[in-house]
Amino acid sequence: MMPNKTYELRNLYFQQSQYPAKQTEPTYPLLLQWPKKGYFEKFKPDADLLQKALSPLEKTTTYSVADQVFGNQKQLEYLGLKHSANLFYERCNLHKQHIQDIDHTHLKVQEKLFGVKINNSPDKARRLSNLESQLLQLESQRRDEELAFWKDTVELREKLFKSASDYKAIRNRYSIFSDVEAKYGN
């Protein structure tokens, strides 16, 4: 029997690798420890942002005056902007999924409707009526979803643009302060 060279090489690689074979997960404070499976996985980006917002600033000796004055506020504004963007992204994904579900169901009902139209059966009229009413309900659901998406995203878009303008304002103040500091020295 011949030895399996690929298996031996793979084992040798993992024995000598500087990288761990098993990925380690970041530790979160008790507030952010959620079940590993389920819907809470959708909140991971926000949990990471919250972790960054709650963590203290790193202490280094090379902080400029601009960093000391505006650094924390700039970081928090950026995290708020990313949070708003995450909320908007999640609502857009939910809308896309709802529309795809409605379209899929619509296609299935249309297939059934076609089958009923080409086949003669004693209850053809009743079945046609039921399937056509289902199509009308699906079209109504699609309109309702579009309207709900618009209503939900109006507030999210306003919050997103407010966060973006706040972040831009603090970034501009930070930049002006840094330029003055660089020009006139420490």
Backbone torsions as a table, in degrees:
resi	resn	phi	psi	omega
1	MET	NA	133.0	-178.5
2	MET	-83.9	142.8	177.3
3	PRO	-72.2	150.8	180.0
4	ASN	-88.3	99.7	-175.6
5	LYS	-66.9	-36.8	-179.1
6	THR	-62.8	-44.9	179.6
7	TYR	-62.0	-43.4	-179.4
8	GLU	-65.8	-40.6	178.8
9	LEU	-65.9	-41.4	179.9
10	ARG	-62.4	-44.8	178.3
11	ASN	-63.1	-41.4	178.7
12	LEU	-62.8	-41.3	179.5
13	TYR	-61.8	-48.2	-177.6
14	PHE	-69.9	-26.4	177.2
15	GLN	-72.2	-33.1	-176.3
16	GLN	-101.2	-4.3	-175.6
17	SER	-67.0	143.0	177.2
18	GLN	-82.7	-10.9	179.8
19	TYR	-97.1	141.1	178.8
20	PRO	-69.9	144.8	179.7
21	ALA	-71.2	-30.6	-179.6
22	LYS	-105.4	130.4	179.3
23	GLN	-73.0	135.1	177.5
24	THR	-94.1	139.4	179.7
25	GLU	-91.5	145.6	178.8
26	PRO	-66.4	148.6	178.2
27	THR	-90.0	133.3	179.9
28	TYR	-109.9	153.0	173.9
29	PRO	-63.6	166.4	-176.5
30	LEU	-55.4	-32.7	179.3
31	LEU	-59.2	-32.3	-172.2
32	LEU	-105.6	7.5	-179.8
33	GLN	-85.9	104.6	-177.7
34	TRP	-115.2	167.1	177.0
35	PRO	-58.9	148.4	-175.4
36	LYS	-71.8	-34.0	-178.8
37	LYS	-109.8	156.6	175.3
38	GLY	114.8	-164.6	-174.6
39	TYR	-69.6	-22.5	-177.0
40	PHE	-64.4	-18.3	176.5
41	GLU	-60.4	-27.0	178.6
42	LYS	-66.1	-23.7	-176.9
43	PHE	-90.6	2.1	-178.1
44	LYS	-55.3	-47.7	-179.8
45	PRO	-60.1	-39.5	178.3
46	ASP	-69.9	-35.2	177.1
47	ALA	-63.9	-40.7	177.8
48	ASP	-63.8	-41.9	178.7
49	LEU	-65.2	-40.6	178.6
50	LEU	-64.6	-39.2	177.4
51	GLN	-60.7	-43.5	179.4
52	LYS	-66.5	-37.7	-179.2
53	ALA	-68.4	-34.5	-178.1
54	LEU	-84.6	-18.1	-178.2
55	SER	-77.5	144.8	179.2
56	PRO	-70.9	156.3	177.1
57	LEU	-65.7	147.7	178.3
58	GLU	-70.2	136.4	-179.7
59	LYS	-90.7	114.1	174.1
60	THR	-132.0	161.1	-178.5
61	THR	-89.5	-5.1	-175.6
62	THR	-100.5	21.9	177.0
63	TYR	-66.7	132.3	173.0
64	SER	-83.5	170.1	178.3
65	VAL	-64.7	-36.9	178.0
66	ALA	-62.0	-40.1	176.9
67	ASP	-65.2	-40.2	-179.1
68	GLN	-67.6	-36.3	-177.4
69	VAL	-82.6	-47.8	-172.4
70	PHE	-113.1	-5.9	-173.3
71	GLY	-59.2	-49.2	-177.8
72	ASN	-65.8	-44.0	-179.6
73	GLN	-64.6	-39.5	178.3
74	LYS	-62.6	-43.7	-179.9
75	GLN	-64.6	-42.9	-179.4
76	LEU	-66.8	-38.0	177.0
77	GLU	-64.4	-40.1	178.0
78	TYR	-64.1	-42.7	178.4
79	LEU	-64.6	-38.5	176.0
80	GLY	-63.0	-39.7	177.6
81	LEU	-64.6	-44.5	178.9
82	LYS	-64.3	-37.4	178.3
83	HIS	-63.3	-45.0	178.0
84	SER	-61.8	-40.3	178.3
85	ALA	-65.7	-38.5	177.1
86	ASN	-63.0	-42.4	178.6
87	LEU	-61.8	-44.1	179.6
88	PHE	-63.8	-43.0	179.4
89	TYR	-61.8	-44.1	179.7
90	GLU	-64.1	-40.1	179.5
91	ARG	-67.8	-37.0	177.3
92	CYS	-65.4	-41.0	177.2
93	ASN	-63.9	-40.9	178.5
94	LEU	-63.2	-42.6	177.5
95	HIS	-61.5	-45.5	179.5
96	LYS	-59.8	-42.5	180.0
97	GLN	-66.2	-41.7	178.0
98	HIS	-62.6	-44.9	-179.8
99	ILE	-63.9	-40.9	177.8
100	GLN	-63.5	-40.1	177.7
101	ASP	-63.6	-43.6	179.0
102	ILE	-64.0	-44.4	179.5
103	ASP	-63.6	-39.8	179.0
104	HIS	-63.9	-45.6	178.4
105	THR	-64.6	-39.0	178.3
106	HIS	-60.1	-43.6	179.3
107	LEU	-64.2	-41.3	178.9
108	LYS	-63.9	-40.7	178.9
109	VAL	-67.3	-38.3	177.6
110	GLN	-63.9	-37.8	176.7
111	GLU	-63.4	-43.8	177.7
112	LYS	-63.1	-40.8	179.3
113	LEU	-61.3	-42.8	177.8
114	PHE	-61.8	-43.2	178.8
115	GLY	-62.0	-38.7	179.2
116	VAL	-69.8	-38.3	-178.6
117	LYS	-65.4	-38.1	-176.3
118	ILE	-86.4	-15.9	178.6
119	ASN	-103.4	137.7	175.9
120	ASN	-92.8	121.6	175.8
121	SER	-137.5	159.4	-176.6
122	PRO	-62.2	-32.0	-177.9
123	ASP	-104.8	32.7	-176.4
124	LYS	-60.2	-43.9	-176.9
125	ALA	-64.2	-41.9	-179.8
126	ARG	-66.1	-44.0	-179.9
127	ARG	-65.3	-40.7	176.4
128	LEU	-60.8	-43.4	-179.9
129	SER	-62.7	-43.4	179.1
130	ASN	-63.1	-45.4	-178.1
131	LEU	-67.5	-38.8	178.3
132	GLU	-67.1	-36.2	176.6
133	SER	-68.1	-34.4	175.7
134	GLN	-63.6	-40.5	177.7
135	LEU	-62.4	-41.7	178.5
136	LEU	-64.7	-38.7	177.6
137	GLN	-64.7	-40.0	179.2
138	LEU	-65.8	-39.5	176.8
139	GLU	-64.7	-37.4	176.6
140	SER	-66.1	-41.2	177.0
141	GLN	-61.7	-39.5	179.7
142	ARG	-64.0	-44.4	177.6
143	ARG	-63.1	-41.6	178.5
144	ASP	-62.7	-40.5	179.0
145	GLU	-65.9	-41.6	178.2
146	GLU	-61.7	-42.0	179.6
147	LEU	-67.5	-43.6	178.7
148	ALA	-63.0	-39.6	178.2
149	PHE	-62.5	-44.4	179.9
150	TRP	-62.6	-45.7	-179.4
151	LYS	-62.0	-44.1	-179.1
152	ASP	-66.4	-39.7	-174.8
153	THR	-81.3	-16.5	177.0
154	VAL	-59.7	-50.1	180.0
155	GLU	-65.8	-40.8	179.6
156	LEU	-65.0	-40.7	178.9
157	ARG	-65.5	-40.6	177.9
158	GLU	-62.5	-43.1	178.9
159	LYS	-64.5	-39.3	179.3
160	LEU	-63.6	-46.3	-179.8
161	PHE	-69.4	-34.0	175.9
162	LYS	-64.9	-44.3	178.0
163	SER	-63.0	-40.4	179.5
164	ALA	-65.0	-41.8	-179.9
165	SER	-69.2	-37.3	176.9
166	ASP	-64.2	-42.3	179.7
167	TYR	-66.0	-40.9	179.3
168	LYS	-64.1	-39.1	-179.8
169	ALA	-64.6	-45.7	-179.4
170	ILE	-69.3	-34.0	177.7
171	ARG	-66.4	-39.1	177.4
172	ASN	-64.7	-43.1	177.9
173	ARG	-62.5	-41.3	178.5
174	TYR	-62.3	-43.7	-179.1
175	SER	-64.3	-44.3	179.4
176	ILE	-62.2	-45.4	-179.6
177	PHE	-63.7	-40.5	178.6
178	SER	-64.4	-40.5	179.5
179	ASP	-64.5	-42.5	178.6
180	VAL	-65.1	-41.4	179.3
181	GLU	-64.1	-41.0	178.9
182	ALA	-67.8	-36.1	-177.7
183	LYS	-71.1	-42.0	-175.6
184	TYR	-101.4	-0.7	175.4
185	GLY	76.2	-179.0	-176.8
186	ASN	-89.2	NA	NA
